[in-house]
Structure formats: structure tokens, C-alpha cells
């Protein structure tokens, strides 16, 4: 039987932007670009198909894509 991991379960949870922002910035390495409300709104505007559930975000769905976007667009803030 598989053990449920709280962090893994949270990563799949759909949450509001402010909760995602805090969790994202806490989970990335120190030398990675930090997200802001403005950068997350810009990302969402550029990739609306990633937001099938409206204004909800999840670490599992959006973290990797956001990191890739930050590194491809150094001016994102």
C-alpha cells in the first residue's frame, strides 16, 4: 500500500494565486527567479490553456512550466 505524502498531495491541490505564489517561492532553489503577483498574471495571460479551472493554480501543473518561462524570459518579474 502506498503512503500518502502531504507535500505531494498539496502539490496537486488547486489553489488561489496568493497561496500558489507563497508555495512556489518557498519550493524553488534560492538562485531561481522569484515569482510575483504581476509575473504570475502575465504568465497566465500568455498561457490561458493551462488554466482550465479558471483562476486556480497548482504546483504539480504550473511550477515546471513557470520555471521554464522565467528562464526563457529573463525580464519576467
C-alpha positions in Angstrom: 0.0 0.0 0.0 1.3 3.4 -0.9 1.8 6.0 1.8 0.2 9.4 1.2 2.7 12.2 1.3 1.3 15.6 2.5 3.6 17.6 0.3 2.7 15.6 -2.8 -1.0 15.9 -2.1 -0.6 19.6 -1.6 1.2 19.9 -4.9 -1.8 18.5 -6.7 -4.3 20.8 -4.9 -5.8 23.5 -6.9 -5.4 26.8 -5.0 -5.7 30.6 -5.4 -2.9 32.7 -6.8 -1.6 34.0 -3.5 -1.3 30.6 -1.9 0.5 29.3 -5.1 2.8 32.3 -5.0 3.9 31.6 -1.5 4.3 27.8 -2.1 6.2 28.3 -5.4 8.7 30.8 -3.9 9.3 28.6 -0.9 9.9 25.5 -3.0 12.4 26.7 -5.6 16.2 27.0 -5.1 17.5 30.3 -3.8 19.1 31.2 -7.2 15.9 30.8 -9.2 13.8 33.8 -10.1 11.1 34.6 -7.6 7.5 34.9 -8.7 5.3 38.0 -8.0 1.6 38.6 -8.5 2.5 40.6 -11.6 4.6 37.8 -13.2 2.0 35.1 -12.4 -0.7 37.2 -14.0 1.5 37.8 -17.1 2.2 34.0 -17.3 -1.5 33.2 -17.0 -2.3 35.7 -19.7 0.2 34.2 -22.1 -0.8 30.6 -21.4 -4.6 30.6 -20.8 -4.9 26.9 -21.8 -3.0 25.9 -18.7 -5.9 27.3 -16.6 -8.8 25.1 -17.4 -10.1 25.6 -13.9 -10.3 29.4 -14.1 -8.1 31.2 -11.5 -6.8 28.1 -9.8 -3.1 27.1 -9.7 -1.3 24.0 -8.6 2.4 23.3 -8.0 2.1 20.0 -9.9 0.5 21.6 -13.0 2.2 25.0 -13.2 5.6 25.0 -11.4 7.8 23.5 -14.1 6.2 25.5 -16.9 6.6 28.7 -14.9 10.3 28.0 -14.2 10.9 27.3 -17.9 9.1 30.5 -18.8 11.1 32.5 -16.3 14.4 31.2 -17.6 13.3 31.8 -21.2 12.2 35.4 -20.4 14.7 36.9 -18.0 12.8 40.1 -17.9 9.8 38.5 -16.4 9.1 39.7 -12.9 
